[in-house]
Amino acid sequence: MKGSLIRVTKKVYLKRKGLQRMMKQTDGLKRYRRLLMWVFMSMMIFAMGITSIHSVFAASPSAGATSSGAVYVIPIDREIENGLQKFLARGLQEAEQNKASWVLLEMSTPGGEVRAAEGIGQMIRNSAVPTAVLVQDRAASAGSYIALNADKIYMQPGSMIGAAAVVDGKGQPINDAKLVAYWKSEMRSAAQLNSRNPDIAAGMTDVNMTVAMPEIDQTKEKGQIISLTAQEAQKVGYAEGVVSSVNEAVAALGHSPADIVRVEPSIGENIARFLTNPIVATILLFIGIAGIAIEILVPGFGIPGIIGVVAFGLYFFGGYAAGFSGSETWILFGVGLVLLILEVFIPSFGILGVLGAASLITGVVKAAYDTSNALLSLGIAFGVAAIFVSIVAVIFKERGIWNRFILKEQLSSDQNYMSNLQREQLLGLEGVSLTPLRPSGTIIVDGQHLDVVTQGVYIDKNCPVRIIRIDGSRIIVDEKAEDTEPDVHGSIGPLI
């Protein structure tokens, strides 16, 4: 009876251990269900807040915006990049709505992205309000292309225009013949809009051209790029005049300083221009990927997940505020993130993971102005984040999610577990019964308590026993016969 009770107790103990492990795993699943809900709520809060934030940062009408016949002055004083396009679109739209006479672009830029310059050039060409450019310092590279799309160009003393060769991110010339030919044709077309010499515009981009400029007694030879000073630009017809200030340029357009309406970037537009910078966007993607990955793989911190969601929120807000994307981008991202988390817990043969990754990447790419730049930024961010997360996972390996799915319980001898090999070594050993064996009970052998059974006989407590057989997990014993003194008297009976 007692032996049966012990076996039942051991089974209950093992079941309890298994139940504890299942409860731990269940707790882990519950925690990650909470994580899923947390991510979902974060995305919803971001979705509701992004519109209100954008409205707070939205630009107010420019001072004097109701002045009919005014000259709208819009600064282009930075590199030509994606965030600049929406700002210029707003300024041109205000000028058109208020029936302005001119839009004057104050330009001082070293150049920038070709695609952004093309978009701005198209807006200038399609504007119902005539556009003039005042080159205050330099209109280099993409800046010269934008200037050539304007109806009039004025330059301040000491300024320059030109040097529009296509270069890479490090400033090194790109020798792709197809790309050079494309950009050269764009420059020629822009010059022809206002009857400017297209060969000079082409010579600003192509080092292999030879361009004669008799107006300034110069000839561009092969290996050179055309760059014109203010006086040279006026002589070759690339500038209507040399002026010393904005007021002089406005006077040349037939207006007075009282007609000037300045358009300045709003807080939201400045933030959008900063957030859509390729370097900043890459950093935000890295922080977002690393933060959420750490929260999923090494749970318990909380802060990395929050930082990751905030970083992704800033990334998508930048694209939204700059006008590159709509609400569909963060919806795609949120769906992708949820699917990736579900892949960790639901066996789908990788289907959820593939769909989640595709949705996430699509959302990130669609939120950017340029697909190739977005993919490059995402690739760099993912690679660096993978290295960083791997280091964190090694440092905090004891807290990793994988520990919730690994059985750590050990059936050791300290917990009274014994392998069959160890049981075979008990064969023939002798001990003493600690409890009555009816037929099961407990004995002690070499200080070790063992649960045993007899061959059906009853053995009382504190009787010597010997282990006679090992049958699987059962240890079978028999009572050891006590040693007796020999009968020295033999069989002759008692003596008289």
C-alpha positions as CSV (number, residue, x, y, z in Angstrom):
1,M,0.0,0.0,0.0
2,K,2.7,2.4,1.0
3,G,4.8,1.6,-2.1
4,S,1.8,2.3,-4.3
5,L,1.2,5.6,-2.4
6,I,4.8,6.6,-3.0
7,R,4.5,5.9,-6.7
8,V,1.4,7.9,-6.9
9,T,3.0,10.7,-5.0
10,K,6.0,10.6,-7.4
11,K,3.6,10.8,-10.4
12,V,1.8,13.7,-8.8
13,Y,5.1,15.4,-8.2
14,L,6.1,14.9,-11.8
15,K,2.8,16.1,-13.1
16,R,3.1,19.2,-10.8
17,K,6.5,19.9,-12.3
18,G,5.1,19.6,-15.8
19,L,2.2,21.8,-14.8
20,Q,4.6,24.4,-13.5
21,R,6.5,24.4,-16.7
22,M,3.2,24.7,-18.7
23,M,2.2,27.6,-16.4
24,K,5.5,29.3,-17.1
25,Q,5.1,28.9,-20.8
26,T,1.5,30.1,-20.5
27,D,2.7,33.2,-18.5
28,G,5.1,33.9,-21.3
29,L,2.4,33.6,-24.0
30,K,0.2,35.9,-21.9
31,R,3.0,38.4,-21.6
32,Y,3.5,38.5,-25.3
33,R,-0.2,38.8,-25.9
34,R,0.0,41.8,-23.7
35,L,3.0,43.0,-25.9
36,L,0.9,42.6,-29.0
37,M,-1.9,44.6,-27.5
38,W,0.7,47.2,-26.3
39,V,2.1,47.5,-29.9
40,F,-1.4,47.7,-31.3
41,M,-2.4,50.4,-28.9
42,S,0.8,52.4,-29.5
43,M,0.2,52.4,-33.2
44,M,-3.4,53.5,-32.7
45,I,-2.3,56.3,-30.4
46,F,0.3,57.3,-33.0
47,A,-2.3,57.2,-35.7
48,M,-4.7,59.4,-33.8
49,G,-2.0,61.8,-32.7
50,I,-0.2,62.2,-36.0
51,T,-3.0,64.3,-37.5
52,S,-3.3,66.5,-34.4
53,I,0.5,67.0,-34.3
54,H,0.6,67.8,-37.9
55,S,-2.2,70.4,-37.4
56,V,-0.3,72.0,-34.6
57,F,2.8,72.2,-36.7
58,A,1.0,73.3,-39.8
59,A,2.0,76.6,-41.3
60,S,-0.1,79.7,-40.7
61,P,-0.7,82.1,-43.6
62,S,2.3,84.3,-44.3
63,A,2.3,87.9,-43.2
64,G,0.7,90.0,-45.9
65,A,-0.7,86.9,-47.6
66,T,-3.9,88.8,-48.5
67,S,-1.9,91.4,-50.5
68,S,-2.8,91.2,-54.1
69,G,0.0,91.9,-56.5
70,A,2.7,91.2,-53.9
71,V,6.1,89.6,-54.4
72,Y,6.4,86.4,-52.4
73,V,10.0,85.8,-51.2
74,I,10.8,82.1,-50.5
75,P,14.2,81.1,-49.1
76,I,16.2,78.1,-50.6
77,D,19.1,78.3,-48.2
78,R,20.0,74.7,-47.6
79,E,20.8,71.5,-49.6
80,I,18.1,70.5,-52.1
81,E,16.4,67.6,-50.4
82,N,13.0,65.9,-50.1
83,G,11.5,68.1,-47.3
84,L,12.1,71.3,-49.3
85,Q,9.6,70.4,-52.0
86,K,6.5,70.6,-49.8
87,F,7.6,73.9,-48.4
88,L,8.0,75.4,-51.8
89,A,4.7,73.9,-52.9
90,R,2.9,75.7,-50.0
91,G,4.7,79.0,-50.9
92,L,3.8,78.8,-54.6
93,Q,0.2,77.8,-53.7
94,E,-0.2,80.8,-51.3
95,A,1.2,83.1,-54.0
96,E,-1.2,81.8,-56.6
97,Q,-4.2,81.9,-54.3
98,N,-3.5,85.5,-53.4
99,K,-2.8,86.5,-57.0
100,A,0.8,87.6,-56.4
101,S,2.7,89.3,-59.1
102,W,6.0,87.4,-58.6
103,V,7.6,84.7,-56.6
104,L,11.3,85.4,-55.7
105,L,13.4,82.5,-54.6
106,E,16.4,83.5,-52.4
107,M,18.9,80.9,-53.3
108,S,22.1,79.9,-51.6
109,T,22.6,76.2,-52.0
110,P,25.5,73.8,-52.7
111,G,23.1,71.5,-54.6
112,G,21.5,68.3,-53.4
113,E,19.3,65.4,-54.7
114,V,18.6,65.2,-58.4
115,R,15.0,63.9,-58.0
116,A,14.1,66.7,-55.5
117,A,15.5,69.3,-57.9
118,E,13.5,67.8,-60.7
119,G,10.3,68.0,-58.7
120,I,10.9,71.6,-57.7
121,G,11.8,72.5,-61.3
122,Q,8.5,71.0,-62.4
123,M,6.5,73.0,-59.8
124,I,8.2,76.3,-61.0
125,R,7.4,75.5,-64.6
126,N,3.7,74.7,-63.8
127,S,3.2,77.7,-61.5
128,A,0.7,80.3,-62.6
129,V,2.8,83.0,-60.9
130,P,6.0,84.0,-62.7
131,T,9.1,83.1,-60.8
132,A,12.5,84.8,-60.3
133,V,15.6,83.6,-58.6
134,L,18.1,85.7,-56.6
135,V,21.4,83.9,-56.2
136,Q,22.8,85.3,-53.0
137,D,25.8,83.1,-52.7
138,R,25.8,80.1,-55.0
139,A,23.4,78.1,-57.1
140,A,25.6,75.0,-57.6
141,S,24.7,71.7,-59.1
142,A,20.9,71.0,-58.5
143,G,20.5,74.7,-57.5
144,S,21.6,75.8,-61.0
145,Y,18.9,73.5,-62.5
146,I,16.2,75.0,-60.3
147,A,17.4,78.5,-61.3
148,L,17.3,77.7,-65.0
149,N,13.6,76.8,-64.7
150,A,12.8,80.3,-63.4
151,D,11.6,83.1,-65.7
152,K,14.4,85.5,-64.5
153,I,17.7,85.1,-62.6
154,Y,19.4,87.8,-60.6
155,M,22.8,87.4,-58.9
156,Q,24.5,89.2,-56.1
157,P,28.2,90.2,-56.5
158,G,30.5,87.3,-55.6
159,S,27.9,84.6,-56.3
160,M,28.2,81.8,-58.8
161,I,26.0,79.4,-60.8
162,G,26.9,76.1,-62.5
163,A,29.2,73.2,-61.6
164,A,26.3,70.8,-62.0
165,A,28.2,67.5,-62.6
166,V,26.5,64.4,-61.2
167,V,28.4,63.2,-58.1
168,D,27.9,60.5,-55.4
169,G,27.3,60.9,-51.7
170,K,31.1,61.5,-51.2
171,G,31.3,64.2,-53.9
172,Q,33.1,62.0,-56.4
173,P,32.0,62.3,-60.1
174,I,29.7,59.6,-61.4
175,N,30.9,58.4,-64.9
176,D,27.7,56.5,-65.8
177,A,27.2,57.6,-69.4
178,K,23.5,57.0,-69.3
179,L,23.0,59.1,-66.1
180,V,25.2,61.9,-67.4
181,A,23.4,62.1,-70.7
182,Y,20.0,62.2,-68.9
183,W,21.0,65.0,-66.5
184,K,22.7,66.9,-69.4
185,S,19.4,66.8,-71.4
186,E,17.5,68.0,-68.3
187,M,19.9,71.0,-68.0
188,R,19.6,71.8,-71.7
189,S,15.8,71.7,-71.6
190,A,15.7,74.0,-68.5
191,A,18.0,76.5,-70.3
192,Q,15.9,76.5,-73.4
193,L,12.8,77.5,-71.5
194,N,13.9,81.1,-71.4
195,S,16.1,81.2,-74.5
196,R,19.4,80.6,-72.7
197,N,22.3,79.0,-74.4
198,P,21.7,75.2,-73.9
199,D,25.4,74.3,-74.6
200,I,26.5,76.3,-71.5
201,A,24.0,74.4,-69.4
202,A,25.3,71.1,-70.8
203,G,28.9,72.2,-70.2
204,M,28.0,72.6,-66.5
205,T,27.4,68.8,-66.3
206,D,29.6,67.1,-69.0
207,V,33.4,67.2,-68.6
208,N,33.9,65.8,-72.1
209,M,32.3,68.8,-74.0
210,T,34.0,71.7,-75.6
211,V,31.9,74.9,-75.3
212,A,32.8,78.3,-76.7
213,M,31.7,81.4,-74.8
214,P,32.8,84.4,-76.9
215,E,30.9,86.8,-74.7
216,I,33.4,86.3,-71.9
217,D,36.4,85.3,-74.2
218,Q,36.5,81.8,-72.7
219,T,36.2,78.3,-74.1
220,K,35.4,75.3,-71.9
221,E,37.9,72.5,-72.7
222,K,37.5,68.8,-72.1
223,G,38.0,67.9,-68.5
224,Q,36.5,71.2,-67.3
225,I,33.1,72.1,-65.8
226,I,31.5,75.5,-66.4
227,S,30.9,77.7,-63.4
228,L,30.0,81.3,-64.0
229,T,30.4,84.4,-61.8
230,A,27.6,86.9,-61.5
231,Q,29.2,89.2,-64.1
232,E,30.0,86.2,-66.5
233,A,26.4,84.9,-66.1
234,Q,25.0,88.3,-67.0
235,K,27.2,88.6,-70.1
236,V,26.3,85.1,-71.5
237,G,22.6,85.7,-70.8
238,Y,22.3,83.5,-67.7
239,A,21.4,86.4,-65.4
240,E,19.1,89.4,-66.0
241,G,21.3,91.6,-63.8
242,V,23.6,91.9,-60.8
243,V,21.9,93.3,-57.7
244,S,23.1,93.8,-54.1
245,S,20.0,92.9,-52.2
246,V,16.5,91.5,-52.2
247,N,15.0,95.0,-52.4
248,E,17.0,95.7,-55.5
249,A,15.8,92.4,-57.1
250,V,12.2,93.3,-56.2
251,A,12.7,96.8,-57.7
252,A,14.0,95.2,-60.9
253,L,10.7,93.2,-61.0
254,G,8.8,96.5,-60.9
255,H,7.8,96.5,-57.2
256,S,8.7,98.2,-53.9
257,P,9.9,96.7,-50.6
258,A,6.3,97.3,-49.3
259,D,5.1,94.6,-51.7
260,I,7.3,91.8,-50.2
261,V,5.6,88.9,-48.5
262,R,8.0,86.5,-46.8
263,V,7.2,82.8,-46.6
264,E,9.1,81.0,-43.9
265,P,9.1,77.3,-43.1
266,S,6.7,76.2,-40.3
267,I,7.8,74.2,-37.3
268,G,6.3,71.1,-38.8
269,E,8.1,71.7,-42.2
270,N,11.4,72.2,-40.5
271,I,10.9,69.0,-38.4
272,A,9.9,67.1,-41.6
273,R,13.0,68.3,-43.4
274,F,15.1,67.1,-40.6
275,L,13.4,63.8,-40.2
276,T,13.5,63.0,-43.9
277,N,17.2,63.6,-44.1
278,P,18.6,60.2,-45.3
279,I,21.1,60.0,-42.4
280,V,18.5,60.9,-39.8
281,A,16.0,58.4,-41.4
282,T,18.6,55.6,-41.2
283,I,19.3,56.3,-37.5
284,L,15.6,56.3,-36.7
285,L,15.1,53.0,-38.5
286,F,18.1,51.5,-36.6
287,I,16.7,52.6,-33.3
288,G,13.2,51.4,-34.2
289,I,14.4,47.9,-35.3
290,A,16.8,47.4,-32.5
291,G,14.4,48.7,-29.8
292,I,11.5,46.4,-30.8
293,A,13.7,43.4,-31.4
294,I,15.3,43.7,-28.0
295,E,11.8,44.0,-26.4
296,I,10.7,40.9,-28.2
297,L,13.8,38.7,-27.8
298,V,15.0,39.9,-24.4
299,P,11.7,40.9,-22.6
300,G,11.5,42.6,-19.3
301,F,13.0,46.0,-20.0
302,G,10.0,47.9,-21.5
303,I,12.1,51.0,-22.3
304,P,13.7,49.6,-25.6
305,G,10.2,48.8,-27.0
306,I,8.9,52.3,-26.2
307,I,12.0,53.9,-27.7
308,G,11.6,51.7,-30.8
309,V,8.0,52.7,-31.3
310,V,8.8,56.4,-30.9
311,A,11.6,56.1,-33.4
312,F,9.3,54.5,-36.0
313,G,6.7,57.1,-35.2
314,L,9.1,59.9,-35.9
315,Y,10.2,58.2,-39.1
316,F,6.6,57.9,-40.4
317,F,5.6,61.4,-39.1
318,G,8.5,62.9,-41.2
319,G,7.2,61.3,-44.4
320,Y,3.6,62.2,-43.6
321,A,4.4,65.8,-42.6
322,A,6.6,66.2,-45.7
323,G,3.8,65.0,-47.9
324,F,5.5,61.9,-49.1
325,S,3.0,59.4,-47.7
326,G,-0.4,58.9,-46.1
327,S,-1.9,56.9,-43.3
328,E,-1.5,53.6,-45.3
329,T,2.3,53.5,-44.5
330,W,2.0,53.2,-40.7
331,I,-1.0,50.8,-41.1
332,L,1.2,48.6,-43.2
333,F,4.0,48.9,-40.7
334,G,1.7,48.1,-37.7
335,V,0.2,45.0,-39.5
336,G,3.7,43.8,-40.4
337,L,5.0,44.2,-36.8
338,V,2.0,42.2,-35.4
339,L,2.5,39.4,-37.9
340,L,6.2,39.1,-37.1
341,I,5.4,38.9,-33.4
342,L,2.7,36.2,-34.0
343,E,5.3,34.2,-36.0
344,V,7.2,33.7,-32.8
345,F,4.3,31.9,-31.2
346,I,2.1,30.5,-33.9
347,P,3.6,27.7,-36.2
348,S,2.8,29.0,-39.7
349,F,5.8,27.5,-41.6
350,G,7.1,31.0,-42.1
351,I,4.0,32.4,-43.8
352,L,3.3,35.0,-41.1
353,G,6.9,36.0,-41.0
354,V,7.1,36.5,-44.7
355,L,3.9,38.4,-44.9
356,G,4.9,40.5,-41.9
357,A,8.3,41.3,-43.3
358,A,6.8,42.3,-46.7
359,S,4.2,44.5,-45.0
360,L,6.8,46.2,-42.8
361,I,9.2,46.8,-45.6
362,T,6.5,48.2,-47.9
363,G,5.3,50.6,-45.2
364,V,8.9,51.9,-44.6
365,V,9.6,52.3,-48.3
366,K,6.3,54.0,-49.1
367,A,6.9,56.5,-46.3
368,A,10.1,57.7,-48.0
369,Y,10.4,60.1,-51.0
370,D,12.8,57.8,-52.9
371,T,12.5,54.0,-53.0
372,S,16.2,53.3,-53.6
373,N,17.3,55.6,-50.7
374,A,14.6,54.0,-48.5
375,L,15.8,50.5,-49.3
376,L,19.5,51.5,-48.7
377,S,18.6,53.1,-45.4
378,L,16.6,50.1,-44.3
379,G,19.4,47.7,-45.3
380,I,22.0,49.6,-43.3
381,A,19.7,50.0,-40.3
382,F,18.8,46.3,-40.3
383,G,22.4,45.2,-40.6
384,V,23.6,47.4,-37.8
385,A,20.6,46.6,-35.6
386,A,21.2,42.9,-36.1
387,I,24.8,43.2,-34.8
388,F,23.6,45.4,-31.8
389,V,20.7,43.1,-30.9
390,S,23.0,40.0,-31.1
391,I,25.4,41.7,-28.6
392,V,22.6,42.6,-26.2
393,A,21.1,39.0,-26.5
394,V,24.5,37.5,-25.5
395,I,24.9,39.9,-22.6
396,F,21.4,39.2,-21.3
397,K,21.1,35.6,-22.5
398,E,19.5,34.5,-19.2
399,R,16.5,36.8,-20.0
400,G,16.0,35.7,-23.6
401,I,12.6,34.6,-24.9
402,W,14.1,31.2,-25.9
403,N,14.4,30.3,-22.2
404,R,10.6,30.2,-22.0
405,F,10.6,27.3,-24.4
406,I,13.5,25.3,-23.0
407,L,13.0,22.6,-20.3
408,K,15.4,23.5,-17.6
409,E,14.3,20.9,-15.0
410,Q,17.0,18.2,-14.4
411,L,16.3,14.7,-13.1
412,S,19.3,14.6,-10.8
413,S,20.3,12.3,-8.0
414,D,20.0,15.3,-5.6
415,Q,16.2,15.2,-6.3
416,N,16.2,11.4,-5.8
417,Y,16.2,10.6,-9.5
418,M,18.4,7.7,-10.6
419,S,19.3,6.3,-14.0
420,N,19.0,2.6,-14.8
421,L,22.8,2.4,-14.9
422,Q,23.0,3.6,-11.3
423,R,20.3,1.2,-10.3
424,E,22.2,-1.8,-11.6
425,Q,25.1,-0.8,-9.4
426,L,22.9,-1.4,-6.4
427,L,22.5,-5.1,-7.1
428,G,23.7,-7.3,-4.2
429,L,24.0,-4.4,-1.7
430,E,22.7,-4.8,1.8
431,G,20.8,-2.4,3.9
432,V,18.1,-2.1,6.6
433,S,14.4,-1.5,6.2
434,L,13.3,1.8,7.5
435,T,9.6,1.0,7.2
436,P,7.7,-2.3,7.1
437,L,7.7,-3.7,3.6
438,R,4.1,-4.8,2.7
439,P,5.5,-5.6,0.1
440,S,6.7,-2.0,-0.7
441,G,8.5,0.4,1.5
442,T,11.7,2.2,2.1
443,I,15.2,0.9,3.0
444,I,18.5,2.6,3.7
445,V,21.7,1.5,1.8
446,D,25.0,3.2,2.4
447,G,23.1,6.2,3.8
448,Q,20.8,6.4,0.7
449,H,17.0,6.0,1.0
450,L,15.5,3.8,-1.6
451,D,11.9,2.8,-2.4
452,V,11.8,-1.0,-2.8
453,V,9.4,-3.9,-3.0
454,T,9.7,-7.5,-1.9
455,Q,8.7,-10.7,-3.7
456,G,5.4,-10.6,-1.9
457,V,6.6,-11.4,1.6
458,Y,6.2,-9.1,4.6
459,I,9.4,-7.8,6.1
460,D,9.3,-5.9,9.4
461,K,10.9,-2.6,10.2
462,N,14.7,-2.5,11.0
463,C,15.3,-5.9,9.4
464,P,18.4,-6.5,7.3
465,V,17.7,-6.8,3.6
466,R,19.6,-7.5,0.4
467,I,18.9,-6.2,-3.1
468,I,18.4,-9.3,-5.2
469,R,17.1,-7.9,-8.6
470,I,16.6,-4.7,-10.6
471,D,13.4,-4.8,-12.7
472,G,13.2,-1.5,-14.7
473,S,12.5,1.2,-12.1
474,R,11.7,-1.4,-9.4
475,I,14.3,-2.4,-6.8
476,I,13.4,-5.9,-5.4
477,V,14.8,-7.0,-2.1
478,D,14.7,-10.0,0.2
479,E,15.2,-10.5,3.8
480,K,18.8,-11.3,4.7
481,A,19.1,-14.3,6.9
482,E,20.8,-13.5,10.2
483,D,24.1,-15.1,11.0
484,T,23.9,-17.7,13.9
485,E,26.4,-19.3,16.2
486,P,27.4,-22.9,15.2
487,D,25.9,-25.8,17.3
488,V,29.1,-27.1,19.0
489,H,27.2,-29.8,20.8
490,G,26.2,-31.6,17.6
491,S,23.2,-33.9,17.9
492,I,24.1,-35.9,21.0
493,G,21.7,-34.0,23.1
494,P,22.3,-32.6,26.5
495,L,25.0,-33.9,28.8
496,I,24.3,-35.2,32.3
